Amino acid sequence: MQASLAHEKHHLRELNDAFKFYWDNLRIQDSIELQHVSCEKFPKMDDALNEMRKFVRSWTATYMTAVKKYVELLPDKENTRPYCAGQKVLNEATLQIINQAKANGWSKVPDQVTEPGTIEPPCFLPPVNKEKSRSMAVAEQPTPLTLSIADTSKFREGRIMVCFRNEGNQPVRILDEINDGTADYFFLTLLRTEQGDARILNAELGKMTFQRPLNYRELAPGQEYNVTIPVCLDEVELEDWKQCSCELETSYYNQQGKDCLLGVLQATTKLAL
């Protein structure tokens, strides 16, 4: 349990470091403080606050998108930094067992300890860490797999359909683990208006690590795979957005699995409410 907690705390540090970086990098504080609303146009305080909240929510979407996109590029596989953080704690328990075995004269108990690899810093990719340890270009490997938004007819019911398509000449393997319970951890979906208002349509945000063998799906050249994902409309005033021209954007993130797509795919489409 302590090793698993160390692993998750490493992810928490990744998020905190990324949040601090993008808060300054995007100049969010300055942008919010420069925003004004007219007292003549909004004489009631509640109306003025609602108008300001639109601006804040738009920046929240921009901010969270930047942080999540960065953090999802950080590796989360065996022998990478989050796992090494867990291994370091696990070694403490291993050493206790070895010392007890030696004290009891149990000669057949192995006494080798696997030293963890690099742990620090949690955020080691540019731009958060400007060292040339690894570039964003390397982290985002090109792939023949494309993503599109295939159907938005059930958007108001809280669902959309996305389509993976293999545009290459060789089979492509992807995770077959997307469902209502996991979709929010693979996809980040946003709704934007031409006026710049934006909403995040995820009920949850975060990373998911599977502690079991994963299921895969192989796409032959030209083959498509459609999957329906939920969209959370709690923060969208649909009646207020009916007159707006909207853009729906969803990004697929994955850094798990073997011999499958690792990286980011993005799709956008126009949406009339």
Phi, psi and omega in degrees: 000318180295324179294319178295321179294320177298321178300311183290325177295329175297317176298322179298320177293324175302312181297315181298316179297319180292320178300315180297317182296309186287337174299317178281317184299321180271357179054046185292316181302313180298318183295319180293318182290336179277348182283135180229156171234150183280127176293332179287321181284326181233077184292335179271136184299319181299321178293320179295319179295319178298321178295320178293324181297328177301316180293318180296318180296324178297316178292326177300316179297315179298316182296308182295324179296315180297316181294312182296318180298321179291310185297325180291344176279343179286132186295146180219050178243176179307139177071008173268177191302317178299321180288326177294325176297321176291322180297323180300317178289321179299326180298328179298318177291322179299316180295325177297319179294317180298316180295322178293320180297318179294321179296329180269358179074027179274094189286340184273358180279122179301147180237022176270140178240131178282114180285132180291156178277205184294134178244318185261149348278158180301315177262102185246354178273146167298153005271349182300314173252118187278002176296153181270045181285326180191138185265160177297329180296321178292322182294327180258079182292139177296148182217148176283354182277133177243158179235136176221159174268111191272329186206125178243014185295337180252023181301315182294342175270359177089030179213145171224161178247132176245157185232123170267136179224134177272107180267001184268190182256358181235156176300147179235134180256135177228162177292138175249063186230015184269121176211184183300329182279338185247345189304321182295340180268348175258333186238143168240119186242134181230151173240128182234151172251165178295339180279356176098358177288146184212151176223141170275130185256028176260136173284331179227156172226140178156191179244151178237133176241125180272135178252042179205165175301139184269154174266142182233159174227131180256128178256124176286163177307128181084352183279148179243156177221117180261139177218139179265132180236150179281151170233133182266119185258016183299328184261011182247119175274088188303322181295324180286337185264000185298326183274359184266149169271120188247157173236130178256129181230134174226141180235132178261130181237135173204132174231021183242159175100168183242134178055041179224177181298123172239125180142208187231136171235146184224145179217147177223156176204154174283147183219126176254122180271000000 
